[in-house]
């Protein structure tokens, strides 16, 4: 079972503070998702580096990055978090969702 809610509107703390663009329920659990554009990506070893524009923060369970043609979907877990360096998200390939 999968259900989702978009976040937004005036004074949305989830959107403004936590960067949550939508939430979904799966097996009774709630998960948060942030969606961002990206300009480039590359693989080095077991890592993926994804360049984007603007201020970066990540306080969600999942990150989806899109460039208009392609989307990269990543898990963000406490044991294997997506990291931020400058304008780049860095993640292990094991976080990639297909």
C-alpha positions in Angstrom: 0.0 0.0 0.0 1.4 3.4 -1.0 -0.2 6.8 -0.3 1.3 10.3 -0.5 0.8 13.9 0.5 2.3 17.0 -1.1 3.6 19.6 1.3 3.4 23.3 0.7 1.2 26.3 1.0 1.7 29.1 3.4 3.8 28.6 6.5 4.7 25.0 5.8 7.3 24.1 8.4 8.1 20.8 6.7 8.9 22.6 3.4 10.5 25.8 4.6 12.6 24.4 7.5 13.1 20.7 6.6 13.0 20.8 2.8 10.2 18.2 2.6 8.4 18.3 -0.8 6.2 15.3 -0.1 5.5 12.4 2.2 4.4 8.9 1.5 3.1 6.0 3.6 4.4 2.5 3.0 3.4 -0.4 5.2 2.0 2.0 7.8 5.3 4.1 8.0 5.6 7.7 6.9 8.6 8.7 4.8 9.8 12.2 3.6 11.1 13.2 0.2 13.0 16.2 -1.1 13.2 16.9 -4.8 16.0 19.1 -6.3 17.3 19.8 -9.8 20.8 18.7 -10.8 23.2 19.8 -13.4 25.8 17.0 -13.5 26.8 13.7 -11.9 29.7 11.3 -11.9 30.7 8.1 -10.3 34.1 7.7 -8.5 34.7 4.3 -7.0 31.6 3.3 -4.9 30.3 6.9 -4.7 28.1 9.1 -6.8 28.6 12.9 -6.9 25.6 15.0 -7.9 26.1 18.7 -8.6 23.1 21.0 -8.1 22.5 24.7 -7.7 21.3 26.7 -4.7 21.5 26.1 -1.0 21.6 22.5 0.0 20.3 20.8 3.1 18.9 17.4 3.6 16.5 16.3 6.4 14.5 13.7 4.5 14.4 9.9 4.1 14.8 10.2 0.3 16.3 12.6 -2.2 15.2 12.8 -5.8 17.3 14.8 -8.2 16.1 15.6 -11.8 17.6 17.4 -14.8 14.5 17.4 -17.0 15.4 14.1 -18.7 16.7 11.9 -15.9 16.1 11.4 -12.2 18.4 10.0 -9.6 16.7 8.6 -6.5 18.6 8.1 -3.3 17.9 6.7 0.1 19.1 8.8 3.0 19.5 6.7 6.2 21.3 7.5 9.5 23.6 4.5 8.9 24.5 5.6 5.4 23.6 9.3 5.0 23.8 11.4 1.8 26.5 14.0 2.5 26.8 17.6 1.2 30.0 19.3 0.1 29.5 22.8 -1.4 27.0 22.4 -4.2 27.3 18.6 -4.4 25.5 15.7 -2.9 27.7 12.7 -2.2 26.3 9.2 -1.7 27.4 5.6 -1.8 26.0 3.7 -4.8 24.2 1.4 -2.4 21.8 4.3 -1.7 20.7 4.4 -5.4 17.1 3.3 -6.1 16.2 2.0 -9.5 
